[in-house]
Amino acid sequence: MTAAEIAQESLLWSDEALGLRAVVDPSGSVRLTDGGRPWVCLVPLVEVILTGHGRTWSGERFIDTTVGSRLVLRGHETAEDGKWRRTTIRLTDPDTGLAADVTLSTVPGAGFLRSQVRLVNEGAHPLHLEGVSTLTLGGITDEAKGLDGLTLHWADNDWLAECRWRQARFRDQVVPLSRTAHGHEGRGCFERSSQGTWSTGRHLPLAALTDGAGGTWLWQIESSAGWRYETGEREGAAYLALFGPDDAHHQWRQTLAPGAEFTTVPAVLARARSGGLDAAFGELTAYRRHIRRPHPDHTALPVIYNDYMNTLMGDPTTDKLLPLIEAAGAAGAEVFVIDAGWYDDDAQGWWDAVGAWEPAGRRFPGGIHEVLDAIRQRGMTPGVWLEPEVVGVRSPLARTLPDEAFFRRNGVRVTEHGRHHLDLRHPAARGHLDQVVDRIVGEWGVGYLKLDYNINPGPGTENGSETAGAGLLGHHRAHLDWLASLFDRHPRLVLENCGSGGLRMDYAQLAVTQLQSTSDQQDPLRYPPIAAAAATALTPEQAAVWAYPQPHFDLDKIAFTMTTALLGRVHLSGFLDRMDEEQLALVRSGIDLYKHIRPEIGGARPFWPLGLPGWEDDWLAHGLRGESATYLAIWRRELSGNERSTVSPEVSTQHTDSCRVPVPHLRGSHVRPEVLYPTDAGATATWDASDGTLTVSLPRVNTAVLLRLGSSSLQEQPGSGGDFSR
C-alpha cells in the first residue's frame, strides 16, 4: 500500500485487545492513539534527537523533536510467524534522509505491544544520533476526571532494598500550569533513568499510569546499557515516551555514516482496561514468558541450595561443604551451588585477584571434584558462582589480556573497586570466558552457574571515537550474545543472573537467563516486601528468593523465612547440618510442599490483594492465580523501633491479630481456604464468598503462612499425599 493510499485511509494498524491504533494524518505524520483523542494530544510515533536538529520546544522533555515532527509515512507491511504478528511502519525524514522503521509486535488477544525502531541513514551525509525513542503514546486520560484522575506508579531499587513501589497522583508530579494563560506547554516531565552499568541500581525500568476505573498502562524497557522513560502533559492529556540510552543521561551518541543503521533496545506496553495493576502485571507476566528463550528450568523449578547467605559467606572449604551437602540433600534440595570464594588461594584476599577461576588448592585438598562428586552422589546438580565480566587488578590476566579487551575511557583502563571490566566485543575477552565456562561445565560437569556483577564502572567504554554509552551498549549486546552461545553449546546449563542481588534486573538479561537473584538482604524480616514485589520485576518462576533457616531460629522464624520463598524460586541456605530433628522436619515439609505446588507457578499470574507492598508494612500479601487454585503468602511483621523508619508517618504501628484480604477474582466462588504451611502454628483463614474476602489470623507477630484457595484441598489433588505439617 502506498503512502498516498494509506494517508487517505488514515488507519495503518490496530489491535483490538489493546484498543490501540496507528493513524496517519494528511501530511503523512503517524501517531499511536487509543482513539477519540484530538491529534494535538498525540506524540509522533518516533522521536529522534540529531545533533544540529534538536527540539522545537526546549526543556527536560525528549519529545517535540524536530526530526520526529518531520518524519512522514512511506509504507507499511504486516507479517505473522506463529509467535508474533509484526507490523512495520516505515517513515522517512525528507530533510536528512533518515529512515525509521517502527516494528509493532503483538499476539492476537494478548494485552501487550512490543516496539523496536530501526534507523537507517539513507542520506548523503553522516548523522549524529543523541537519542531515539522506542515507543511513544499520547492522549492518556481518566475518562471521568481527566488528568486529575490518573495515578503514577514507579519503583525505586537499591542494594538490599529492591522493588520498592511508590505511587502519587499524576497532578502531584506534573502540576497544572494554566496552559491557556501563556500559550505554551510545560518544559518538564516525570522521568526516571538508569545510571552506569547497573540497569536497576536506582529504579526498575518499568512504571504505570492507572485511572479511577481500574484502567492501567504499564511499560517496561529492556536494556542493561541505559534506559529512560518520561511522562508528562501534552494538550490536556498525558503522554508516554520510552528510550534506551541517550547523550544527556548516559553519554550515548551514535554516528550513522551514509548507509549505516542503528536499532533501539526493545520496550513493551501492557494494557488492562479494568482490574488495575494486578491485571496489567498479569499481561506483562505473560509477555515476559513469551519473549524468553525456552528452557526446561522454566517448568522444572528445582530447589536450589546455595552455601553463601548467612552461612559460609564466601569461605567454602571441603570440610565446611560436605556436611552442608549431606544436609541439603536430605532436606530435598536438587541443586547445590558453591558460591563465592572457591577460587580463593591468595593470602591477600580474592576480591581484586579474580579472573582465572581456578579452584583453590588450600580450600580443597582433595581437589574440587571431591566436593562436586559428593553433590552428585546426593542426587543434586552441582553449581558454582562466577563473576565473569571482571578481572581483579592483581590477577595475572590483568597483564596478559590486551588493553582493548577491557573498558577504557580517555585511553585509560577503567578501574572500579579493585577490578577491571572486560569488553566482550573483543575476541580475547570472549575467548577467555569461553574457556572458563567450557572447563567448568564441559569438563567438571557443573550444571548451574550463578553469574554475579558487583561493580558499576560508570557510563561505559570508549573504543576509538565511540562514546562511553555507545561502548556500553556494544558490550551489552555482545554479553547477551555470549550468554546465548553458552546454551548453544550447553543446552541444559542453568544460569542465574545476579547483580549484587537485584541491581541488573532487566529483561534484556532475563529473556536469556533462567533466574534472577532478587536481593542480598540478610534480615528475614526485611525480605518479605522484596519477595512479595519481585513478581512485578520478573516472572515468579525466575524470582530467586533466599530462605535461610538457622539452628538458632525458633520454629516461627524458620517458617517465616521458608514461606517468603515458596511462591518463587527457593534458594535455600543456612546451617541445616546443625539443626535438630524438629527444625529439619519443618524445613523439609516446606520443601515437600513447594515440590507439590511448583507445577502451577510457571503458568500462574501474580496479584497483590493488599496492594503493592510497602517497605514497612506490618501485613503483606502476595498471591498467584494458578490453573486449579489461588495461592496466598501472608506475612505479619513487627519491626523494632530502631528498624522502623521515622519518615513514613502513614505507616500504621497498630498491630492486630487478623487481616481482611480481598480476593475479588474469587468473589461468589465457594472455595476452601487451606493452610498449607506451616500447618500447626495457629494460623486460621475464613472465606466470605459474598464479598470475596479472606480473613486471616496470625496470633503472633513476625509469622507468615502460605494458603491455598480452591474447590478442594491440596491433599485431595491427584498425585498428592504429602504431609506438610511441622
C-alpha positions in Angstrom: 0.0 0.0 0.0 1.4 3.4 -1.0 1.8 6.3 1.4 -0.9 8.3 -0.5 -3.4 5.4 -0.2 -2.6 5.0 3.5 -3.0 8.7 4.1 -6.4 8.5 2.5 -7.4 5.5 4.6 -5.9 7.1 7.9 -5.7 3.8 9.8 -2.4 1.9 9.5 -2.6 -0.6 12.3 -4.9 -1.6 15.2 -5.1 -4.1 18.0 -8.5 -4.8 19.5 -7.3 -6.2 22.8 -5.1 -3.2 23.4 -7.6 -0.7 21.9 -4.7 1.0 20.1 -4.4 2.3 16.6 -1.6 3.8 14.5 -3.1 6.6 12.4 -1.7 8.9 9.8 -2.8 12.5 9.0 -2.9 14.1 5.6 0.7 15.3 5.9 2.0 11.8 6.4 2.7 12.1 10.2 2.0 8.9 12.1 0.9 8.7 15.7 -0.3 6.0 18.2 -3.6 6.5 19.9 -6.3 4.7 21.9 -8.9 6.5 19.8 -11.1 9.6 20.3 -8.3 12.0 21.3 -7.5 15.2 19.5 -4.5 15.0 17.2 -2.6 17.7 19.2 -2.6 15.4 22.3 -0.7 12.7 20.4 3.1 12.2 20.0 5.0 11.4 16.8 5.5 7.6 16.5 9.3 8.2 16.8 11.2 11.0 18.5 14.8 11.5 17.3 17.4 13.9 18.6 20.1 14.5 16.0 23.0 16.9 16.5 22.0 20.0 14.6 18.4 19.1 14.7 17.2 19.4 18.3 13.7 20.0 19.6 11.0 22.5 18.7 10.4 23.3 22.4 13.3 23.3 24.8 13.2 21.7 28.2 13.7 18.5 30.1 11.3 16.6 27.8 12.6 14.4 24.9 9.5 14.8 22.8 8.8 17.7 20.4 11.9 16.8 18.4 12.5 18.5 15.1 13.2 15.2 13.3 10.2 13.5 14.9 7.8 16.2 13.6 9.2 15.8 10.1 9.0 12.0 9.8 6.4 11.0 7.2 5.0 7.7 6.1 6.3 5.9 3.1 4.8 2.4 3.6 3.9 -0.4 5.9 3.5 -4.2 6.0 2.4 -6.9 8.3 3.7 -10.5 8.7 3.0 -13.4 11.1 5.3 -16.2 12.1 3.3 -18.2 14.5 4.7 -16.4 17.6 4.2 -12.7 16.7 2.1 -10.6 14.5 4.5 -7.9 13.3 3.6 -4.6 11.6 6.5 -2.5 10.4 5.6 1.2 9.7 8.2 2.8 7.5 8.9 6.5 8.0 11.4 9.0 6.4 12.7 12.4 7.1 12.9 14.3 3.8 15.4 16.8 5.1 18.2 14.4 6.3 17.3 11.1 4.5 17.0 9.3 7.9 14.6 6.3 7.6 12.8 5.0 10.7 11.2 1.5 10.6 9.0 1.0 13.6 8.1 -2.6 14.3 5.0 -3.2 16.5 4.7 -6.8 17.6 1.6 -8.3 19.2 0.0 -11.6 19.9 -3.7 -11.7 18.9 -5.9 -11.4 22.0 -3.0 -10.5 24.4 -2.8 -7.2 26.2 0.8 -6.2 25.3 2.6 -4.4 22.5 6.3 -4.7 21.9 8.1 -2.0 19.9 11.6 -1.5 18.4 12.9 1.1 16.0 15.5 0.6 13.3 17.1 3.8 11.9 19.0 3.9 8.6 20.9 6.8 7.1 19.7 6.9 3.5 21.1 10.4 3.0 24.5 11.6 1.7 26.0 12.9 5.0 26.8 11.5 8.4 24.1 11.9 11.0 24.8 12.1 14.7 22.2 10.5 17.0 21.8 11.8 20.6 18.6 9.9 21.5 15.8 8.0 19.9 12.5 6.7 21.3 11.5 3.1 21.2 7.8 3.7 21.9 5.5 6.7 22.4 1.9 7.2 23.2 -0.2 10.3 23.8 -3.8 11.1 24.7 -3.9 9.2 28.1 -6.6 10.4 30.4 -9.1 9.3 33.0 -12.5 9.3 31.2 -14.3 10.9 34.2 -11.7 13.3 35.7 -9.1 13.9 33.0 -5.5 14.2 34.3 -6.9 14.7 37.9 -8.0 11.0 37.9 -4.6 9.5 36.9 -2.2 7.9 39.4 1.5 7.3 38.6 3.3 4.2 39.9 7.1 3.7 39.8 9.6 1.5 41.6 12.8 2.6 43.4 15.5 0.0 43.6 18.7 -0.3 45.7 21.1 -2.8 47.2 19.2 -4.7 49.9 16.0 -2.8 49.2 14.8 -3.9 45.8 11.3 -3.4 44.2 10.1 -0.6 46.4 6.9 0.7 44.6 5.7 4.2 45.0 2.6 6.0 43.9 1.5 9.6 43.5 -1.3 11.5 41.9 -0.2 12.4 38.4 -1.0 16.0 39.2 1.3 15.9 42.2 4.2 15.2 39.8 3.1 17.0 36.7 1.3 20.1 38.1 -1.3 22.2 36.2 0.4 25.3 34.7 -2.6 27.3 33.4 -1.8 26.4 29.8 -4.3 29.0 28.5 -2.6 31.9 30.3 0.7 31.7 28.4 0.0 29.6 25.3 2.8 27.0 25.8 3.3 23.5 27.1 5.4 23.0 30.2 9.1 22.2 29.9 9.3 19.4 32.5 8.0 15.9 33.0 8.2 13.0 35.4 11.2 10.9 34.4 13.3 8.0 35.6 16.5 6.6 34.2 19.4 4.3 34.8 22.9 5.3 35.7 26.0 3.4 34.7 26.1 -0.4 34.2 23.7 -1.3 37.0 20.5 -1.0 35.0 18.4 -1.2 38.1 20.7 0.4 40.6 18.3 3.3 41.2 14.9 2.3 39.7 13.2 -0.5 37.9 12.8 0.1 34.1 9.0 -0.1 34.4 6.2 2.1 35.7 2.5 2.6 35.2 -0.4 5.0 34.9 -3.8 4.0 36.3 -7.2 5.7 36.2 -10.1 5.7 38.6 -11.9 2.8 36.8 -9.0 0.4 37.1 -7.6 1.0 33.6 -3.8 0.7 33.5 -1.0 1.4 31.1 2.2 -0.5 32.3 5.5 -0.2 30.5 8.9 -1.9 30.6 12.3 -1.1 28.8 14.7 -3.9 28.1 18.2 -2.6 28.4 21.3 -3.2 30.6 23.0 -0.3 28.9 21.0 2.7 29.7 17.2 3.5 29.7 14.9 6.4 30.4 11.2 6.9 30.4 9.2 10.1 30.8 5.5 11.0 31.2 4.1 14.4 31.2 1.2 16.6 29.9 0.5 17.4 26.3 -2.5 19.5 25.4 -4.6 18.3 28.4 -3.7 14.6 28.2 -0.8 12.5 29.4 1.9 11.2 27.1 4.5 8.5 27.5 7.9 8.1 25.8 10.3 5.2 26.3 14.0 5.4 25.4 17.2 3.4 25.6 20.4 5.2 26.3 20.8 8.9 25.3 23.5 11.5 25.4 22.2 13.6 28.2 21.9 10.8 30.7 24.2 8.0 29.5 26.9 9.7 27.3 25.5 7.8 24.4 25.9 9.1 20.9 25.9 7.2 17.6 27.2 8.4 14.3 25.4 7.0 11.3 27.5 7.2 8.1 25.6 7.0 4.9 24.1 3.5 4.7 24.7 2.8 8.4 21.9 1.7 10.7 21.1 1.5 14.4 18.3 -0.5 16.2 16.9 0.6 19.6 16.5 -1.5 22.6 13.0 -3.1 22.9 10.2 -1.8 25.1 6.7 -3.1 25.8 3.5 -1.5 26.7 0.8 -3.6 28.6 -2.8 -2.5 29.0 -5.6 -3.6 31.3 -8.9 -1.9 30.7 -10.0 -3.0 34.2 -8.6 -4.8 37.2 -5.9 -2.2 37.9 -2.2 -3.0 38.4 -2.8 -6.7 39.1 -4.4 -7.2 35.7 -1.7 -5.3 33.9 1.1 -7.2 35.7 -0.7 -10.4 34.6 -0.4 -9.3 31.0 3.3 -8.3 31.5 4.0 -11.7 33.1 2.5 -13.4 30.0 4.7 -11.2 27.8 7.8 -12.0 29.7 7.2 -15.7 29.3 6.6 -15.2 25.6 9.9 -13.5 24.9 12.2 -15.8 26.9 14.5 -18.3 25.4 12.8 -21.7 26.0 14.5 -23.7 28.7 13.4 -26.8 30.8 14.2 -24.9 34.1 11.1 -22.7 33.5 8.8 -25.6 34.3 11.1 -27.9 36.4 11.9 -25.3 39.1 14.4 -27.4 41.0 15.1 -26.4 44.6 18.5 -24.7 45.0 20.7 -24.8 48.0 23.4 -22.1 48.0 26.1 -22.0 50.6 26.5 -18.3 50.8 23.7 -16.3 52.5 24.1 -16.1 56.3 26.1 -19.3 56.1 29.7 -19.7 54.6 29.6 -16.1 53.2 32.3 -16.6 50.7 34.5 -19.0 52.7 33.9 -22.5 51.3 36.2 -25.5 52.0 35.8 -29.2 51.6 35.4 -29.6 55.4 32.7 -27.0 55.6 30.8 -28.0 52.4 30.5 -31.8 52.9 28.1 -31.6 55.9 26.1 -28.9 54.2 25.8 -31.1 51.1 24.6 -34.0 53.2 22.0 -31.9 55.0 20.9 -30.1 51.8 20.3 -33.3 50.0 18.3 -34.7 53.0 16.2 -31.6 53.1 15.2 -32.1 49.4 17.5 -29.7 47.5 18.1 -30.6 43.9 20.9 -28.2 43.0 23.8 -27.3 45.3 25.7 -24.1 44.5 29.2 -23.4 45.8 29.1 -19.6 46.0 32.0 -17.1 46.1 35.4 -18.0 47.4 36.0 -21.4 45.9 38.9 -20.0 43.8 40.5 -18.0 46.7 44.1 -19.2 47.1 45.5 -15.7 47.7 46.9 -14.6 51.1 45.8 -11.0 50.4 42.2 -12.0 49.6 40.4 -12.7 46.4 38.3 -9.6 45.6 41.0 -7.8 43.5 42.7 -11.0 42.3 39.8 -12.8 40.5 39.7 -13.7 36.8 41.3 -17.1 36.2 38.5 -19.0 38.1 40.7 -22.0 39.1 39.8 -23.9 42.3 41.9 -23.1 45.4 44.1 -26.0 46.4 44.2 -25.0 50.1 40.4 -25.0 50.2 40.0 -28.3 48.5 43.0 -30.5 49.5 41.5 -33.5 47.6 40.5 -31.3 44.7 37.2 -29.6 43.9 36.0 -32.8 42.2 35.7 -34.4 45.6 33.1 -31.9 46.5 31.4 -31.9 43.1 31.2 -35.7 43.3 29.7 -35.5 46.7 26.9 -33.2 45.4 26.1 -35.6 42.6 26.1 -38.6 45.0 23.4 -36.9 47.0 21.3 -36.6 43.8 21.9 -32.9 43.2 23.3 -30.9 40.3 26.5 -29.1 41.2 26.7 -25.3 40.6 29.3 -22.6 41.2 29.5 -18.8 41.4 31.3 -16.7 38.8 31.7 -13.0 38.2 32.7 -13.3 34.5 32.8 -9.7 33.4 35.5 -8.6 35.8 39.2 -9.2 36.3 40.9 -8.1 39.5 43.7 -5.6 39.3 46.1 -8.1 40.9 45.1 -11.0 38.6 47.7 -12.2 36.1 45.0 -11.7 33.4 45.1 -8.0 34.0 48.6 -8.1 32.5 48.2 -10.8 29.8 45.0 -9.7 28.2 45.3 -6.7 25.8 44.1 -3.3 26.9 41.5 -3.4 24.2 39.8 -6.3 26.0 38.9 -4.0 28.9 36.7 -1.0 29.4 38.7 2.2 28.8 37.9 5.9 28.9 40.2 8.6 27.7 42.7 5.9 26.7 43.0 4.7 30.3 41.8 1.3 31.6 38.8 1.7 33.9 39.3 0.5 37.5 36.4 0.2 39.9 36.6 -1.3 43.4 39.8 -3.1 42.6 38.5 -4.6 39.3 38.8 -4.0 35.6 35.8 -4.7 33.4 36.0 -6.9 30.3 34.7 -5.7 26.9 33.1 -8.8 25.4 33.3 -7.4 21.9 37.0 -8.2 22.0 37.8 -11.8 20.9 40.4 -12.2 23.7 37.9 -11.3 26.4 35.2 -13.6 25.0 37.7 -16.4 24.3 38.9 -16.3 27.9 35.4 -16.7 29.2 34.5 -19.4 26.8 37.5 -21.4 28.0 36.4 -20.9 31.7 32.8 -21.9 31.1 33.7 -24.9 28.9 36.1 -26.1 31.5 33.7 -25.8 34.4 30.6 -27.0 32.6 32.1 -29.3 30.0 34.9 -30.9 31.9 33.8 -30.6 35.6 30.1 -31.4 34.8 28.7 -28.3 36.6 25.1 -27.7 35.5 24.4 -24.4 37.2 26.2 -21.1 37.1 25.4 -18.1 39.3 26.7 -15.1 37.3 27.3 -12.1 39.6 28.0 -8.5 38.8 29.3 -6.4 41.7 30.7 -3.2 40.3 29.3 -0.2 38.5 32.2 1.2 36.5 30.3 4.2 35.2 28.9 5.2 31.7 30.8 2.6 29.7 33.9 2.3 27.5 35.4 4.2 24.6 36.9 2.3 21.8 38.3 4.7 19.3 35.9 7.6 18.6 32.8 6.0 20.2 31.3 7.5 23.2 31.2 5.7 26.5 27.5 5.0 26.3 27.8 3.6 22.8 30.6 1.3 24.0 28.4 0.1 26.9 25.6 -0.7 24.5 28.0 -2.6 22.3 29.4 -4.6 25.2 25.8 -5.2 26.5 24.8 -6.7 23.2 27.9 -8.8 23.0 27.3 -10.0 26.5 23.8 -11.2 25.6 25.2 -12.9 22.5 27.8 -14.7 24.7 25.2 -15.9 27.1 23.1 -17.3 24.3 26.1 -19.0 22.9 26.6 -20.9 26.2 23.2 -22.5 25.7 24.0 -23.4 22.1 27.0 -25.4 23.5 25.4 -26.5 26.8 21.7 -26.6 26.3 20.7 -27.8 29.8 23.0 -25.4 31.6 21.1 -23.1 34.0 22.2 -19.5 34.5 21.3 -17.3 37.4 21.6 -13.6 36.8 22.8 -11.6 39.8 24.0 -8.0 40.3 24.8 -7.6 43.9 21.3 -9.0 44.3 18.8 -7.2 42.0 20.9 -4.3 40.6 20.9 -5.6 37.0 17.3 -7.0 37.0 16.1 -6.3 33.5 14.5 -8.3 30.7 17.4 -7.9 28.4 19.2 -10.3 30.8 16.1 -12.3 31.8 15.0 -13.1 28.3 18.2 -15.2 28.2 19.0 -16.3 31.8 16.7 -18.6 33.8 16.7 -17.0 37.2 17.4 -13.7 38.9 18.7 -13.1 42.4 16.2 -10.8 44.0 18.3 -9.4 46.8 21.3 -9.8 49.1 19.1 -8.8 52.1 20.2 -10.8 55.1 17.4 -9.9 57.5 14.5 -12.3 57.2 12.1 -9.6 58.5 13.2 -7.2 55.7 12.9 -9.7 52.9 9.1 -10.1 52.5 8.4 -6.8 50.7 11.2 -7.6 48.3 10.0 -11.1 47.7 6.3 -10.1 47.5 7.1 -7.4 44.9 9.6 -9.4 42.9 6.9 -10.6 40.5 6.5 -7.0 39.4 10.0 -7.1 38.0 10.2 -10.7 36.7 8.1 -13.9 36.4 7.6 -15.8 39.7 9.4 -18.8 38.4 12.5 -16.7 37.7 12.5 -14.9 41.1 15.3 -16.5 43.3 14.4 -15.8 46.9 16.5 -16.7 49.8 15.2 -19.0 52.6 17.9 -19.1 55.2 16.7 -21.0 58.3 19.3 -21.4 61.1 19.7 -23.6 64.1 19.3 -20.6 66.4 15.9 -19.7 64.9 12.7 -20.7 66.7 10.1 -22.6 64.6 8.2 -19.4 63.8 11.2 -17.8 62.4 12.1 -20.9 60.3 8.6 -21.0 58.9 8.7 -17.2 58.2 11.9 -17.4 56.1 10.7 -20.5 54.3 7.3 -19.0 53.5 9.0 -16.0 52.0 10.4 -18.1 49.2 7.6 -20.6 48.4 5.9 -18.6 45.6 9.1 -18.0 43.7 12.3 -20.0 43.3 13.5 -21.4 46.6 17.1 -20.5 47.3 17.8 -22.5 50.5 20.8 -21.7 52.7 21.6 -21.9 56.4 23.5 -24.4 58.6 21.0 -27.2 58.1 23.6 -29.7 59.4 23.4 -28.2 62.9 19.6 -28.3 63.2 17.7 -30.6 65.5 15.1 -33.0 64.0 12.1 -30.8 64.7 13.7 -27.9 62.9 14.8 -30.1 60.0 11.3 -31.5 59.7 9.9 -28.0 59.3 12.4 -27.2 56.6 11.7 -30.5 54.8 8.0 -30.0 55.0 8.3 -26.6 53.3 10.4 -28.1 50.5 8.0 -31.0 50.1 5.1 -28.5 49.8 7.0 -26.5 47.3 7.5 -29.5 45.1 3.8 -30.1 45.1 2.8 -26.6 44.1 5.6 -25.7 41.7 3.9 -27.2 38.6 1.4 -24.3 38.9 3.9 -21.5 39.5 5.3 -21.4 35.9 1.8 -20.6 34.5 0.3 -18.5 37.3 -0.2 -14.8 37.3 0.7 -12.7 40.3 -1.5 -10.4 42.3 -1.3 -8.3 45.5 -4.6 -8.2 47.4 -3.4 -5.6 49.9 -1.7 -3.5 47.2 1.9 -3.5 46.2 3.9 -4.0 49.5 5.3 -1.0 51.4 8.7 -1.3 52.9 7.5 -1.0 56.4 4.0 -2.5 56.1 3.0 -4.7 59.1 0.8 -7.0 56.9 1.9 -8.0 53.4 0.2 -10.3 50.9 1.3 -11.8 47.6 -0.7 -14.2 45.5 -0.5 -16.4 42.5 -3.6 -17.3 40.4 -2.9 -20.8 39.2 -4.9 -23.0 36.9 -6.5 -25.1 39.7 -6.2 -22.8 42.7 -5.1 -19.5 44.1 -2.1 -19.3 46.5 -1.5 -16.6 49.0 1.5 -15.8 51.1 0.7 -13.6 54.1 3.2 -12.0 56.5 2.7 -10.3 59.8 5.7 -8.2 60.9 6.6 -6.1 63.8 9.8 -4.2 63.1 11.7 -3.0 66.1 11.8 0.7 66.9 15.3 1.3 65.6 14.5 -0.6 62.4 11.3 1.3 61.6 11.8 4.5 59.7 10.5 7.7 61.2 10.0 9.4 57.8 6.8 7.5 56.9 4.1 8.7 59.3 1.4 7.0 57.2 2.7 3.6 58.3 0.5 2.1 60.9 2.0 0.9 64.1 -1.3 -0.7 65.3 -0.8 -4.4 65.3 -3.9 -6.7 65.1 -4.1 -10.5 65.1 -6.1 -10.6 61.9 -6.2 -9.1 58.4 -9.0 -8.9 55.8 -7.6 -9.8 52.5 -9.8 -9.1 49.4 -9.6 -11.7 46.6 -12.0 -10.2 44.1 -11.4 -12.7 41.3 -12.9 -15.4 43.6 -15.9 -13.3 44.7 -19.0 -15.5 44.7 -17.0 -18.7 44.5 -17.3 -21.5 47.1 -13.7 -22.1 47.8 -12.0 -23.8 50.7 -9.2 -21.9 52.4 -6.5 -24.3 53.3 -3.4 -23.5 55.5 -0.5 -25.2 53.6 2.5 -24.1 55.6 3.2 -24.1 58.5 0.1 -26.2 59.4 0.2 -26.1 63.2 1.4 -22.6 64.0 -2.1 -21.3 64.9 -2.9 -19.6 61.6 -6.6 -19.6 60.5 -8.4 -18.4 57.4 -12.1 -17.8 56.9 -13.7 -17.2 53.5 -16.6 -14.9 52.8 -17.8 -15.7 49.3 -20.3 -12.8 49.2 -17.7 -10.1 49.1 -14.7 -12.1 48.1 -12.8 -11.5 51.4 -10.5 -13.8 53.3 -9.9 -13.1 57.0 -6.5 -14.4 58.0 -5.5 -14.6 61.6 -1.8 -14.9 62.7 -1.8 -14.9 66.5 1.9 -14.0 66.8 4.0 -11.2 65.3 6.8 -12.0 62.8 5.0 -15.0 61.5 3.9 -16.0 58.0 1.6 -18.5 56.3 1.0 -19.9 52.9 -2.6 -20.5 52.0 -4.5 -22.2 49.1 -7.9 -21.3 47.9 -9.5 -24.0 45.8 -12.6 -26.1 45.4 -10.8 -29.0 47.0 -7.8 -29.3 49.3 -4.3 -29.9 48.1 -4.3 -33.3 49.9 -7.2 -34.3 47.7 -5.5 -33.5 44.4 -4.3 -36.4 42.2 -0.8 -37.4 43.0 -0.7 -35.6 46.3 -0.3 -37.4 49.6 2.3 -35.0 51.1 2.3 -34.2 54.7 3.3 -30.5 55.2 2.8 -30.2 58.9 5.6 -29.5 61.4 
